[in-house]
Amino acid sequence: MRHSENHRSHRIGWLRAAVLGANDGLVSTASLVIGVASAHASHQSILLTGVAGLVSGTMAMAAGEYVSVSSQADTESADLAREREELITQPKHELQELAGIYQSRGLTPDLAHQVAVQLTAHDAIGAHARDELGITEMMNAKPIQAALASAATFAIGAALPLLVAFFAPESSTTPYVAATSLVFLATLGALAANAGGAKVWVGMVRVTFWGILAMAATAGVGSLFGVIAA
């Protein structure tokens, strides 16, 4: 019978950006709505603030992810270019370096040398990228993928509390948005944990805890400004 393994490491690139985007969209928009509502703003002002947060946040997440992941990709490209040059100018040193890496992982000196020779002959830059630099095709930086995943999930996450605020009674906006947002956050944590192969309850608690802190903080600030304005 053929052995089947279901690994999830290939999801790291887009999963991290997607979870970050959805979490930020939910927390930031819910917090904005709750903060403004706690300051006794009009229903129209609350919705306008939420929409502005959704649009600006979506663009900011896309730009931020693209820039940060592009910086990572630039660093990886520079390291690979340096390795290619060293493989041409210092092949013996690079072979010894690779053998030393395998020896440090438990191989005997002779076997480590044989492995280094064979992998160098097969794909020298691939061996150094993977074993010396820690760069693999599965986990290397993909700026556009990260930007799109983060922006799309931010917009979805931000739309949820905004829709609740739209349909909720004006006098009960804060409790409605807070309660439903915590449910959304717990669901997000569970889905992210399941996609990544982690314990579901850990993901739920982790995401919900920080959401509660953010919403409580903005509610406090909104209430304070509401009192001052009154």
Secondary structure as the mmCIF struct_conf table of DSSP 4:
data_model
#
loop_
_struct_conf.conf_type_id
_struct_conf.id
_struct_conf.beg_label_comp_id
_struct_conf.beg_label_asym_id
_struct_conf.beg_label_seq_id
_struct_conf.end_label_comp_id
_struct_conf.end_label_asym_id
_struct_conf.end_label_seq_id
HELX_RH_3T_P HELX_RH_3T_P1 SER A 9 ARG A 11
HELX_RH_AL_P HELX_RH_AL_P1 ILE A 12 SER A 38
TURN_TY1_P TURN_TY1_P1 ALA A 39 HIS A 40
HELX_RH_AL_P HELX_RH_AL_P2 HIS A 43 THR A 89
HELX_RH_AL_P HELX_RH_AL_P3 PRO A 91 SER A 104
TURN_TY1_P TURN_TY1_P2 ARG A 105 GLY A 106
HELX_RH_AL_P HELX_RH_AL_P4 PRO A 109 ASP A 131
TURN_TY1_P TURN_TY1_P3 GLU A 132 GLU A 132
BEND BEND1 LEU A 133 LEU A 133
TURN_TY1_P TURN_TY1_P4 GLU A 137 MET A 139
BEND BEND2 ASN A 140 ASN A 140
HELX_RH_AL_P HELX_RH_AL_P5 PRO A 143 PHE A 167
BEND BEND3 ALA A 168 ALA A 168
HELX_RH_3T_P HELX_RH_3T_P2 GLU A 170 SER A 172
HELX_RH_AL_P HELX_RH_AL_P6 THR A 173 GLY A 196
TURN_TY1_P TURN_TY1_P5 GLY A 197 GLY A 197
BEND BEND4 ALA A 198 ALA A 198
HELX_RH_AL_P HELX_RH_AL_P7 VAL A 200 ALA A 229
#
